[in-house]
Amino acid sequence: MSRAESFPPILPTQPTALADALGAIRAQMAALKTCEEALRAALIASRPTAPVEGAAFTVTVCHNTRRSLDPTRLPAYIRDDPAFWRESASISVVTTLRARSQVAEGEGEEDFEVIERFS
C-alpha cells in the first residue's frame, strides 16, 4: 500500500479519532504481517536454489549465521558494573482493541439538542 491514495489525505485532530485511526492501521499491519509470514514460510519450504523471479519482484532466500553475546555467561563483575551498560529513554504508544460492548455503549452518549427554525 505505497500508493498515495491509500492513506488518509487529512489526519483527524481529535484524540479519540486519532486513537481509532492508529488502531485500525495497526490492525491492518498485523493482518499483513501474518500474510507476510505465511508467504515467507512457503518460500523457505519450497527450498529454492536460486532467486525466485516473479512478474514484479525477485525474492532471494539467504542463509546467514549470527553471533550474539550471552550476558548470563559473563562474569558477575562485568554484568553488575553500570560502566558496561547504556541507558536510553523511549516512548511507546500501545493500542488495544476495545470490547464491542464498550464501543457500542460509548456511541451516541453525547447529549445535544437539535433546534430547527420553522418558517
C-alpha positions as a printed NumPy array, in Angstrom:
array([[  0.   ,   0.   ,   0.   ],
       [  2.512,   2.577,  -1.045],
       [  0.048,   4.407,  -3.26 ],
       [ -0.685,   7.912,  -2.041],
       [ -4.451,   7.452,  -2.277],
       [ -4.339,   4.571,   0.202],
       [ -3.508,   6.995,   3.022],
       [ -5.954,   9.455,   4.543],
       [ -5.39 ,  12.886,   2.972],
       [ -6.09 ,  14.69 ,   6.246],
       [ -5.394,  13.229,   9.664],
       [ -8.09 ,  13.631,  12.292],
       [ -7.335,  16.083,  15.076],
       [ -9.465,  14.738,  17.919],
       [ -7.583,  12.299,  20.201],
       [-10.425,   9.75 ,  20.034],
       [-10.388,   9.779,  16.23 ],
       [ -6.591,   9.552,  16.246],
       [ -6.774,   6.526,  18.562],
       [ -9.251,   4.773,  16.266],
       [ -7.212,   5.617,  13.153],
       [ -3.987,   4.335,  14.733],
       [ -5.703,   1.178,  15.974],
       [ -7.171,   0.482,  12.531],
       [ -3.795,   0.954,  10.835],
       [ -2.089,  -1.344,  13.335],
       [ -4.788,  -3.996,  12.824],
       [ -4.193,  -3.829,   9.07 ],
       [ -0.446,  -4.079,   9.656],
       [ -0.94 ,  -7.154,  11.86 ],
       [ -3.02 ,  -8.834,   9.15 ],
       [ -0.374,  -8.006,   6.557],
       [  2.378,  -9.312,   8.864],
       [  0.523, -12.621,   9.263],
       [  0.2  , -12.909,   5.487],
       [  3.869, -11.986,   5.032],
       [  4.958, -14.695,   7.488],
       [  2.89 , -17.336,   5.67 ],
       [  4.327, -16.343,   2.285],
       [  7.86 , -16.269,   3.724],
       [  7.416, -19.752,   5.237],
       [  6.08 , -21.093,   1.929],
       [  9.057, -19.681,   0.04 ],
       [ 11.517, -21.191,   2.516],
       [  9.674, -24.548,   2.397],
       [  9.95 , -24.593,  -1.407],
       [ 13.739, -24.673,  -0.916],
       [ 14.686, -22.508,  -3.904],
       [ 18.281, -22.936,  -5.076],
       [ 18.296, -19.605,  -6.891],
       [ 16.445, -16.298,  -6.687],
       [ 12.723, -16.63 ,  -7.398],
       [ 11.6  , -14.15 , -10.024],
       [  8.006, -13.017, -10.12 ],
       [  6.469, -10.524, -12.557],
       [  7.351,  -7.54 , -10.343],
       [  9.69 ,  -8.802,  -7.619],
       [ 12.664, -11.11 ,  -7.158],
       [ 12.997, -12.939,  -3.841],
       [ 16.29 , -14.382,  -2.672],
       [ 16.373, -16.729,   0.312],
       [ 19.623, -16.188,   2.206],
       [ 21.006, -18.371,   4.985],
       [ 23.15 , -16.477,   7.495],
       [ 24.801, -17.121,  10.826],
       [ 24.683, -14.537,  13.577],
       [ 26.762, -14.306,  16.711],
       [ 25.377, -12.695,  19.837],
       [ 26.697, -12.143,  23.303],
       [ 25.078, -14.171,  26.074],
       [ 25.131, -11.89 ,  29.138],
       [ 24.487, -14.807,  31.511],
       [ 27.908, -16.213,  30.626],
       [ 29.742, -13.007,  31.531],
       [ 31.425, -12.697,  34.909],
       [ 29.269, -11.009,  37.545],
       [ 31.698,  -8.102,  37.937],
       [ 31.018,  -7.125,  34.309],
       [ 27.252,  -7.841,  34.37 ],
       [ 26.786,  -5.814,  37.549],
       [ 29.035,  -2.876,  36.662],
       [ 26.986,   0.086,  35.318],
       [ 30.019,   1.205,  33.313],
       [ 29.259,  -1.595,  30.849],
       [ 25.612,  -0.647,  30.348],
       [ 23.844,   2.036,  28.319],
       [ 20.53 ,   3.555,  29.26 ],
       [ 18.139,   5.178,  26.822],
       [ 14.632,   6.568,  27.045],
       [ 11.851,   5.779,  24.625],
       [  8.168,   6.482,  24.148],
       [  5.747,   3.651,  23.437],
       [  2.257,   4.048,  22.015],
       [  0.161,   0.978,  22.798],
       [ -3.15 ,   0.288,  21.064],
       [ -5.694,  -2.228,  22.34 ],
       [ -8.999,  -3.196,  20.798],
       [-11.929,  -2.15 ,  22.96 ],
       [-14.605,  -4.716,  23.657],
       [-17.623,  -4.407,  21.346],
       [-19.936,  -3.627,  24.273],
       [-17.728,  -0.705,  25.331],
       [-17.702,   0.706,  21.81 ],
       [-21.478,   0.346,  21.483],
       [-22.081,   1.942,  24.892],
       [-19.877,   4.9  ,  24.037],
       [-21.669,   5.657,  20.785],
       [-24.416,   8.211,  20.863],
       [-23.903,   9.144,  24.505],
       [-23.335,  12.794,  23.762],
       [-26.236,  14.947,  24.864],
       [-27.269,  17.548,  22.359],
       [-30.366,  19.316,  21.2  ],
       [-31.385,  19.884,  17.657],
       [-33.068,  23.232,  17.238],
       [-34.642,  23.792,  13.88 ],
       [-36.096,  27.042,  12.716],
       [-39.563,  26.669,  11.29 ],
       [-40.698,  29.377,   8.955]])
